[in-house]
Amino acid sequence: MKNIFKYSLALLTVVLGFASCDSEKDENYQPASISGSQVFFANDLQTKYEISPDANSFAVTISRGAASGALNVPLKVTQSEGSIFNVPTSVSFADGEKDAKIVVTLD
């Protein structure tokens, strides 16, 4: 009797496992598109910067979804105490531009 219960439970688990896999739902997935003035860092943004000894800054590109109209976006930056980086408090996009640069300076 115990073996019948074990085999029934195993069979039920396999059946539920197959029933829960809905591959059709995964094939129809469409990621959201960027719209409006959504501001973001691009996926291919450089993650490491080498700064020469005589340089005291580097530029970071920020993008937005729609290029129409000038736009000023405040930036909220969280840094650890004693950080050597000075990051601007906002980024400004010119009318017709999808990308803008902020300049991060070093103390």
CYANA upper distance limits for C-alpha pairs under 8 A (distance plus 0.5 A):
  1 MET  CA      5 PHE  CA      6.92
  2 LYS  CA      6 LYS  CA      6.73
  3 ASN  CA      7 TYR  CA      6.58
  4 ILE  CA      8 SER  CA      6.48
  5 PHE  CA      9 LEU  CA      6.57
  6 LYS  CA     10 ALA  CA      6.65
  7 TYR  CA     11 LEU  CA      6.55
  8 SER  CA     12 LEU  CA      6.57
  9 LEU  CA     13 THR  CA      6.67
 10 ALA  CA     14 VAL  CA      6.82
 11 LEU  CA     15 VAL  CA      6.69
 12 LEU  CA     16 LEU  CA      6.60
 13 THR  CA     17 GLY  CA      6.54
 14 VAL  CA     18 PHE  CA      6.83
 15 VAL  CA     19 ALA  CA      6.64
 16 LEU  CA     20 SER  CA      6.58
 17 GLY  CA     21 CYS  CA      7.27
 22 ASP  CA     26 ASP  CA      7.72
 23 SER  CA     27 GLU  CA      6.93
 24 GLU  CA     28 ASN  CA      7.05
 25 LYS  CA     29 TYR  CA      7.22
 34 ILE  CA     38 GLN  CA      7.39
 34 ILE  CA     65 GLY  CA      5.85
 35 SER  CA     65 GLY  CA      5.72
 35 SER  CA     66 ALA  CA      6.88
 36 GLY  CA     65 GLY  CA      6.22
 36 GLY  CA     66 ALA  CA      5.81
 37 SER  CA     64 ARG  CA      6.24
 37 SER  CA     65 GLY  CA      5.78
 37 SER  CA     66 ALA  CA      5.78
 37 SER  CA     67 ALA  CA      8.25
 38 GLN  CA     64 ARG  CA      5.79
 38 GLN  CA     65 GLY  CA      5.78
 38 GLN  CA     66 ALA  CA      8.03
 39 VAL  CA     62 ILE  CA      7.55
 39 VAL  CA     63 SER  CA      6.17
 39 VAL  CA     64 ARG  CA      4.73
 39 VAL  CA     65 GLY  CA      7.14
 40 PHE  CA     62 ILE  CA      6.53
 40 PHE  CA     63 SER  CA      5.90
 40 PHE  CA     64 ARG  CA      6.54
 41 PHE  CA     45 LEU  CA      7.27
 41 PHE  CA     61 THR  CA      7.66
 41 PHE  CA     62 ILE  CA      5.68
 41 PHE  CA     63 SER  CA      6.59
 42 ALA  CA     62 ILE  CA      7.64
 42 ALA  CA     63 SER  CA      7.28
 45 LEU  CA     61 THR  CA      8.10
 49 TYR  CA     58 PHE  CA      8.33
 51 ILE  CA     55 ALA  CA      6.66
 51 ILE  CA     56 ASN  CA      8.10
 51 ILE  CA     57 SER  CA      8.24
 51 ILE  CA     58 PHE  CA      8.13
 56 ASN  CA    105 THR  CA      6.21
 56 ASN  CA    106 LEU  CA      5.71
 56 ASN  CA    107 ASP  CA      8.01
 57 SER  CA    103 VAL  CA      7.00
 57 SER  CA    104 VAL  CA      5.94
 57 SER  CA    105 THR  CA      4.62
 57 SER  CA    106 LEU  CA      6.34
 58 PHE  CA    103 VAL  CA      6.17
 58 PHE  CA    104 VAL  CA      5.97
 58 PHE  CA    105 THR  CA      7.12
 59 ALA  CA    101 LYS  CA      6.52
 59 ALA  CA    102 ILE  CA      6.07
 59 ALA  CA    103 VAL  CA      4.91
 59 ALA  CA    104 VAL  CA      6.62
 60 VAL  CA    101 LYS  CA      5.90
 60 VAL  CA    102 ILE  CA      5.88
 60 VAL  CA    103 VAL  CA      6.90
 60 VAL  CA    104 VAL  CA      7.95
 61 THR  CA     99 ASP  CA      7.04
 61 THR  CA    100 ALA  CA      6.21
 61 THR  CA    101 LYS  CA      4.94
 61 THR  CA    102 ILE  CA      7.05
 62 ILE  CA     99 ASP  CA      6.21
 62 ILE  CA    100 ALA  CA      5.89
 62 ILE  CA    101 LYS  CA      6.48
 62 ILE  CA    102 ILE  CA      8.02
 63 SER  CA     98 LYS  CA      6.03
 63 SER  CA     99 ASP  CA      4.87
 63 SER  CA    100 ALA  CA      6.85
 64 ARG  CA     98 LYS  CA      5.76
 64 ARG  CA     99 ASP  CA      7.01
 65 GLY  CA     98 LYS  CA      7.31
 66 ALA  CA     98 LYS  CA      7.10
 67 ALA  CA     95 ASP  CA      7.00
 67 ALA  CA     96 GLY  CA      5.09
 67 ALA  CA     97 GLU  CA      5.63
 67 ALA  CA     98 LYS  CA      5.39
 68 SER  CA     95 ASP  CA      6.11
 68 SER  CA     96 GLY  CA      5.63
 68 SER  CA     97 GLU  CA      8.05
 69 GLY  CA     94 ALA  CA      7.60
 69 GLY  CA     95 ASP  CA      4.87
 69 GLY  CA     96 GLY  CA      7.00
 70 ALA  CA     92 SER  CA      7.99
 70 ALA  CA     93 PHE  CA      6.04
 70 ALA  CA     94 ALA  CA      5.20
 70 ALA  CA     95 ASP  CA      4.75
 70 ALA  CA     96 GLY  CA      8.07
 71 LEU  CA     92 SER  CA      6.22
 71 LEU  CA     93 PHE  CA      5.51
 71 LEU  CA     94 ALA  CA      7.20
 71 LEU  CA     95 ASP  CA      8.00
 72 ASN  CA     90 SER  CA      7.26
 72 ASN  CA     91 VAL  CA      6.27
 72 ASN  CA     92 SER  CA      4.83
 72 ASN  CA     93 PHE  CA      6.74
 73 VAL  CA     90 SER  CA      5.91
 73 VAL  CA     91 VAL  CA      5.85
 73 VAL  CA     92 SER  CA      6.87
 74 PRO  CA     89 THR  CA      6.33
 74 PRO  CA     90 SER  CA      4.54
 74 PRO  CA     91 VAL  CA      6.93
 75 LEU  CA     88 PRO  CA      7.79
 75 LEU  CA     89 THR  CA      5.43
 75 LEU  CA     90 SER  CA      5.27
 75 LEU  CA     91 VAL  CA      7.47
 76 LYS  CA     89 THR  CA      7.20
 77 VAL  CA     87 VAL  CA      7.80
 77 VAL  CA     89 THR  CA      8.07
 79 GLN  CA     83 SER  CA      6.87
 84 ILE  CA    106 LEU  CA      6.01
 84 ILE  CA    107 ASP  CA      5.67
 85 PHE  CA    104 VAL  CA      7.03
 85 PHE  CA    105 THR  CA      6.28
 85 PHE  CA    106 LEU  CA      5.30
 85 PHE  CA    107 ASP  CA      6.94
 86 ASN  CA    104 VAL  CA      6.20
 86 ASN  CA    105 THR  CA      5.65
 86 ASN  CA    106 LEU  CA      6.65
 86 ASN  CA    107 ASP  CA      7.87
 87 VAL  CA    102 ILE  CA      8.36
 87 VAL  CA    103 VAL  CA      7.65
 87 VAL  CA    104 VAL  CA      5.48
 87 VAL  CA    105 THR  CA      7.32
 88 PRO  CA    102 ILE  CA      7.33
 88 PRO  CA    103 VAL  CA      7.72
 88 PRO  CA    104 VAL  CA      7.54
 91 VAL  CA    100 ALA  CA      7.64
 91 VAL  CA    101 LYS  CA      7.94
 91 VAL  CA    102 ILE  CA      6.91
 92 SER  CA    100 ALA  CA      7.25
 93 PHE  CA     97 GLU  CA      6.72
 93 PHE  CA     98 LYS  CA      7.68
 93 PHE  CA     99 ASP  CA      7.47
 93 PHE  CA    100 ALA  CA      6.17
 94 ALA  CA    100 ALA  CA      8.49
